[in-house]
Amino acid sequence: MGIEDPAAVRAALDLGYRHLDTAQIYENEAVVGEGLAAALGGAGDSSAPALSRADVTVATKLWIDALAPDAVPESARASADRLGVDAIDLLYVHRPRGGYEPEGTLSALADLVDEGLVRHVGVSNFERDQLDRAVEVLADRGLRLAAHQTELHPLYHRPELLDHAREHGYPVVAYSPLAGGRAGEVEALRTVAEKHGTTPAAVSLAWVLAKDPVVAIPKASSEAHQRANLAAAALELDPEDVARIDAIDREEELYPE
């Protein structure tokens, strides 16, 4: 989210990350693009196959001041230019606010899919009724909702959003899966971490990934954190671990409206 060094992007790609997530409001699309270009153009590890553009999913989000139907094309092209890509793999509506109009905004994004500038359309921070309408509008254009990005971690869990994703066949992309660095404050996470000989942050990420159909995008600007997140993705929690974390009686949304 706040990455300011292209080297961090390249390091992540060299380690095996294949999904880059940014947004206009983060003001680092150019940084992400520079890191991607370095990874595609550099030799990297000579023992590994060369990285190609097709290997990497590049996702960004239109901010609320760029969601009016007539603003979408120019704003999306500006993001693509900053990212240095011919096509944005996944373009989200960041929040359903500002100039957002379900029919107008999503139809403008569908036009960009037809044009080839955008490959897939997603939404972020939507409620269930807003998701219903987005699914309907995109279906009218022959498209499926590609993803819903939302805050998800042991301290903030919206089961109804996961239910909707399962019903309509799209993934939930979980941001802040490490609970904003607060995992170590939660007794249940500490207990499970001690059992598995790992950290509360790793348990938090593993719990998020145990949900269906969820993928996670933890922020990691240092190589140490990038490696830790990859290791956490391999951690398998027992059913009783998941149940213990599910029972946490706290709701702390880190990024409310």
C-alpha atoms as one frame of an Amber mdcrd trajectory, in Angstrom:
protein
   0.000   0.000   0.000   2.702   2.498   1.007   5.700   1.078  -0.887   8.022
   3.899  -1.927  11.000   1.945  -3.275  10.953   0.112  -6.619  13.577  -2.252
  -5.199  10.977  -3.643  -2.788   8.707  -4.487  -5.728  11.501  -6.166  -7.605
  12.585  -8.108  -4.503   9.043  -9.427  -4.069   8.884 -10.562  -7.677  12.313
 -12.189  -7.405  11.058 -14.109  -4.345   8.059 -15.434  -6.240   5.258 -12.937
  -5.651   3.093 -12.623  -8.742   0.363 -10.159  -7.754   1.074  -6.436  -7.432
  -1.681  -4.390  -5.820  -1.745  -0.600  -5.732  -4.203   2.279  -6.150  -4.340
   5.819  -7.416  -4.805   7.163  -3.896  -1.586   5.436  -2.714   0.380   7.643
  -5.124   2.876   4.875  -5.863   1.728   3.462  -9.190   4.897   4.770 -10.844
   7.014   3.095  -8.139   5.256  -0.218  -8.723   5.715   0.158 -12.456   9.419
   0.905 -12.083   9.917  -2.151  -9.897   8.014  -4.335 -12.350  10.078  -3.051
 -15.267  13.295  -3.768 -13.364  12.184  -7.319 -12.619  11.169  -7.946 -16.221
  14.352  -6.467 -17.603  16.852  -7.768 -15.052  18.666 -11.078 -15.021  17.584
 -11.924 -11.460  18.456 -15.434 -10.291  20.127 -17.176 -13.231  18.819 -20.534
 -11.974  15.194 -19.357 -12.298  13.263 -18.919 -15.544  13.012 -15.368 -16.826
   9.993 -13.443 -15.581   7.524 -12.393 -18.261   4.791  -9.775 -18.093   2.166
 -12.524 -18.435   3.386 -14.055 -15.168   2.387 -10.996 -13.106  -1.075  -9.698
 -12.227  -1.021  -5.913 -11.930  -3.997  -4.465 -10.061  -4.885  -0.876  -9.263
  -7.959   1.067  -8.170  -9.774   4.147  -9.424 -10.267   6.673  -6.637 -13.674
   8.205  -5.930 -12.883  11.365  -7.919 -12.351   9.278 -11.074 -15.530   7.193
 -11.073 -17.900   9.376 -13.097 -18.468   7.564 -16.413 -16.779  10.274 -18.476
 -13.768  10.343 -16.120 -13.076   6.601 -16.103 -11.277   6.212 -19.480  -8.766
   9.037 -19.047  -8.079   8.116 -15.432  -7.543   4.441 -16.251  -5.166   5.337
 -19.088  -3.201   7.578 -16.729  -2.855   4.671 -14.273  -1.680   2.361 -17.051
   0.908   4.952 -18.105   2.205   5.353 -14.553   2.399   1.571 -14.179   4.154
   1.259 -17.522   1.777  -1.425 -18.795  -0.211  -1.793 -21.987  -3.121  -3.316
 -20.063  -4.190  -3.306 -16.419  -4.920  -6.886 -15.396  -7.413  -5.984 -12.669
  -8.960  -2.542 -12.243 -11.078  -1.921  -9.149 -13.622   0.648  -8.108 -11.857
   1.652  -4.885 -14.985   2.687  -2.971 -18.605   3.145  -4.105 -18.544   6.855
  -3.372 -17.923  10.152  -5.150 -18.758   9.813  -8.825 -19.687   6.136  -8.601
 -22.808   5.146 -10.527 -23.332   1.376 -10.828 -24.536   1.448 -14.428 -22.387
   4.316 -15.676 -19.108   3.532 -13.907 -19.170  -0.214 -14.480 -20.289   0.183
 -18.092 -17.359   2.561 -18.678 -15.027  -0.067 -17.213 -16.610  -2.729 -19.418
 -15.872  -0.507 -22.421 -12.206  -0.508 -21.402 -12.278  -4.328 -21.277 -13.671
  -4.326 -24.824 -10.900  -1.905 -25.811  -8.202  -4.098 -24.246  -6.881  -1.521
 -21.771  -8.372  -3.484 -18.840  -8.548  -7.252 -18.551 -10.802  -7.704 -15.517
 -13.070  -5.490 -13.385 -13.209  -5.676  -9.593 -14.731  -3.698  -6.751 -13.480
  -2.811  -3.295 -15.143  -1.961   0.035 -18.657  -2.795  -1.213 -21.645  -3.897
   0.846 -23.686  -6.922  -0.145 -26.447  -4.976  -1.919 -23.829  -3.008  -3.845
 -22.174  -6.268  -4.841 -25.508  -7.577  -6.111 -25.900  -4.581  -8.399 -22.322
  -4.757  -9.636 -22.747  -8.434 -10.537 -25.950  -7.598 -12.450 -24.505  -4.657
 -14.385 -21.368  -6.540 -15.401 -23.403  -9.593 -16.401 -25.427  -7.377 -18.751
 -22.128  -6.654 -20.510 -21.110 -10.299 -20.591 -18.576  -9.922 -17.787 -18.168
 -11.524 -14.391 -17.074  -9.656 -11.312 -13.401 -10.569 -11.028 -12.850  -9.869
  -7.326 -14.018  -7.987  -4.255 -11.231  -6.473  -2.182 -12.136  -5.848   1.447
 -10.570  -5.577   4.889 -10.352  -9.018   6.475  -8.401 -10.218   9.506  -9.124
 -11.919  12.844 -10.329  -8.633  14.346 -12.666  -7.791  11.459 -14.555 -10.524
   9.669 -17.647 -10.186   7.442 -18.977 -13.718   6.780 -21.815 -12.385   4.616
 -19.284 -11.041   2.126 -17.639 -14.454   1.851 -21.068 -16.009   1.355 -21.763
 -13.636  -1.530 -18.417 -14.441  -3.156 -19.119 -18.177  -2.967 -22.604 -17.705
  -4.384 -21.339 -15.722  -7.378 -18.006 -17.416  -7.994 -15.442 -14.672  -7.453
 -12.558 -14.402  -4.944 -12.378 -12.105  -1.945  -9.055 -10.277  -1.851  -8.225
  -9.592   1.793  -6.310  -6.449   2.644  -4.718  -5.849   6.058  -4.679  -9.607
   6.810  -2.099  -9.000   9.544  -4.575  -6.814  11.475  -2.504  -3.691  11.066
   0.339  -5.073  13.162  -1.954  -5.814  16.119  -1.837  -9.604  15.901   0.604
  -9.847  18.797  -1.924  -8.133  21.090  -4.520 -10.907  20.643  -4.352 -13.773
  23.123  -5.942 -16.336  20.792  -3.371 -15.604  18.087  -0.509 -15.798  20.587
  -1.781 -19.148  21.883  -2.033 -20.668  18.410   1.345 -19.225  17.464   3.019
 -20.857  20.482   1.430 -24.181  19.539   2.893 -24.043  16.031   6.194 -22.406
  16.920   5.499 -19.339  14.806   4.370 -15.722  15.188   0.909 -14.238  15.776
   1.249 -12.400  12.462   1.832 -15.692  10.637  -1.213 -17.190  12.344  -3.325
 -14.183  11.373  -2.375 -14.585   7.715  -2.857 -18.357   7.795  -6.347 -17.903
   9.294  -7.308 -15.489   6.522  -6.046 -17.887   3.858  -8.028 -20.736   5.440
 -11.237 -18.914   4.518 -12.916 -19.720   1.203 -12.670 -18.132  -1.338  -9.979
 -15.769  -0.045  -6.616 -14.610  -1.297  -4.566 -12.157   0.748  -2.414  -9.155
  -0.087  -0.307  -8.425   3.005   1.754  -5.263   2.877   5.475  -6.032   2.949
   8.094  -3.481   2.002  11.125  -5.350   3.366  12.513  -8.638   2.099  12.331
 -10.094   5.613   8.587  -9.431   5.790   8.104 -10.694   2.249   9.794 -13.979
   3.161   7.796 -14.221   6.401   4.520 -13.810   4.524   5.443 -16.564   2.078
   6.264 -18.865   4.990   2.962 -18.008   6.695   1.078 -18.972   3.554   2.391
 -22.515   4.005   1.199 -22.739   7.627  -1.759 -25.103   8.055  -3.968 -24.441
  11.057  -5.901 -27.202  12.787  -9.720 -26.940  12.860  -9.582 -26.130  16.561
  -7.121 -23.309  15.831  -9.498 -21.809  13.283 -12.421 -22.148  15.695 -10.457
 -20.423  18.474  -9.695 -17.477  16.204 -13.243 -17.377  14.825 -14.463 -16.926
  18.401 -12.495 -13.709  18.998 -15.054 -11.236  20.310 -13.616  -8.052  18.836
 -14.475  -5.982  15.784 -11.898  -3.402  14.855 -12.212  -2.059  11.334  -8.926
  -0.369  10.536 -10.108   1.497   7.441 -13.741   2.585   7.852 -15.464   4.929
   5.424
